[in-house]
């Protein structure tokens, strides 16, 4: 099954691209028809618990991007997708699913095709692994220190099932909330929506980065 990107409006009128990780819920084999279950945001709030959880993820994602951009863009100006839109093996408990390089490349190819058909001006890329692949595979400007520290550890790659763990903790703090541009679009690495709003240790580690990101849209 292939999860599809979602845009409520016309693709050529979209201005923001949101790139998530993979299409499955962390503790479930349920795979979304559309990235982040984004179509649920435009439906009545479900009454069934399982369906309501899908709506809540969609609502949280749109609210997250709204906060970061000071609600400069309407919901139908967002395109939501994942770097990997096919189901991957679940990672061990408390670990992160590993996106294989070939799947990351396929995802980048699909994203580039979308960009050719749209007028996207801002990209939000969620998580350390997603940003690692975007940089390693040439999609966006390279930050050598981050790329080195965020490289997957061999023990995670070789584990069955495989999982992603960066070579150095806190690697993502090097790039999160910063603005990278190719002259046409701005790209902001951000935490996955599951880590929003910031709580606990994430507040000290990322609040300044998020303030920097938000201020970019207030100029």
N, C-alpha and C positions, 0 to 999 in steps of 0.2 A: 504494500500500500504506500502511496506517495502522498504526503501532506502538501497542500497547495499554499502558495502565498495568498495573502488577503488584502484587498483594497476595496473599501466601500464605495469609493467614487471612481471616476475615470482615471486610468493609470497615467495618462499624459498630464493630468492636473495634480497628481500627487507631488508632494514636496519633501516628505520625510520617509526614509527607509529604516526600518528596525530589523536588525539581524539577531535572531536568537540562536539557540544551541542545537537542539534536536527535538523531534516532534512528540516524544512520549512524556507522560507525567513521570515524576521521579519514582514514585512508589506504585506504579501501575503499568500494565501493558497497553492501556488505552492510548490510541494514537489519534491525534486531531485530524479532522478533515481539512481544516485550515490552521495555519500557524497561530499559536497562542489561543486557539479556539476563538479567534477574533470575531467571527460571525455572530457569536452569542451576544456580543456587546450591543448589537442592533436588534435584538429580539426582546420580548418581555422577560423579566426575571423568572427563571424556572422555579418550580415548587419542589421538584425532586432533588434530593441532596446531591446525587452524583452529577446531575445536570447543572445544579447551582454552582458547584465547584468550578465547572468549566466557565460559566459566566463570570465568576469572581476573578479567575485568572485573566480573562479578557479585559474586564473592567479595570483591574489593577494595572495592566500593561498600558492601556490608554491613559490612565491617570498619571502613571509614572512619566511617560513621555510628555504629557501636558505640563507637569510640574517642571521638568527640565527645560522646557521651551517657553515657560511663562504663558502657556496656552496660546502661543502665537499661531498655531496651526489647528484647523478643525480636524475632527476624527476621520473624516473622509479624505483628508489629504495625507494620511499615513498608509504606507505599504508595510505589511508585516510578513516576515519569512524566517526561515532558519538556515544556518549554514549547511546543515544536513536535514533533509526532509524525508528520509527513509528511517524505518525503525532499526535501532541498533541494540546489541545485547545490553541488558542492564548491568551496571557496574556493581561491584560488591557494596555492601552497606556502608554508607557515609563516604563513598567515593564518587567521582565524576565520570560519566560515560566518556569513553575515548572516541573521538571522531577520526576515522582513518584518513590518511592523506588523500587517497583517491576520492573519498566522499567529500572532503573539504574542497578539492579542486572542482568537482562536479557542481558543488553549491556555488562556488565563485563564478563558474561559467554561467549558471542560471541567473545569478544576480547581475552580472554584466549585461546579459540579454535584456533584463528588465530595465536597467539603467538606460539602455539605448532607446527604449520606448517611452521614457518618462522625462520629467524635468526635476528630478530629485536634487535638492540642494544641501540636505543634511542627512547624515547616516549615524545611527546609534548602533554600535556593535557590542553585544552583551557577552561578558565573561572573558577570563584570561585565555582559555583555549581558542575561542573564536577569534580573538584578536591576534593570537599567535599564528594561526593559519592564514589570516588575512595578510599579515606582514610577510610571513615566510614565502607565501605563494604570489607575492608581488601585487596584491590588490591595492595596498595603501602604503604610505611612507614607512620606512623601516626605522625602528629604534633598536640598535644593536644590543644594548644592555638588556632590554626587555626580552628580545628574541632569544638570547642566550639563557636567561634565567627562567623563562617560561617554557622552554623545550621540555617535552614529556620525558619523565624518567623511564629508562628501559624496563625497570621492574614492573611498572604499570602496563607498558606495552606488551610485555611477555606474559603477563598474568592471564589466567583463564577464569572468568571472563576478563578482558582487558579494561583498564581504567586510565584516566588522565590524572597525573600529578606533576606539577611543574618541578623542575630541578631545584628551584629555590623558592621558599615561601616568600610571600609579599611581593612577588614579581609584578603583580598587576598594579600595585601602587605606583609604579614607575610611569604608567600611561593613563590610568583611569581618570576621566574627567578632563583630560587634555584635548586640545583641538589640533587635528592633523588635516591638512588640505593638499589637494593636488592642483589647486588653482581653479577648479570647477565646483567641487563639493567639499564640505567640511565633514570630517569623521570624528566622532567622540566615542572612545571606549567607555563602557559603563558596566556596572555590576548586573548580574542577571536579575530579572524582576523578582525572583524568589527571595532575594536579599534586600528588597525594598519594602517599606522604609528602613533606613539604617537603624540597626539595633546593636546593643552591646559593644563589642570590640570594633565593629564596623564604623561606629560613630567617630572614634578617635582616628581610625585609619583612613577614612574616606570623606569626612564632612568637608574638609577644605577643598578637595578635588571637586566635589559636587557644587560647592559654592562657586568655584571657578567656571564650571560648566553652565550653571544657571546665569551667571553674569554675562556670558557670551551672547545671550539672547535678550539682554536688557539694554544692549548698546544701541 
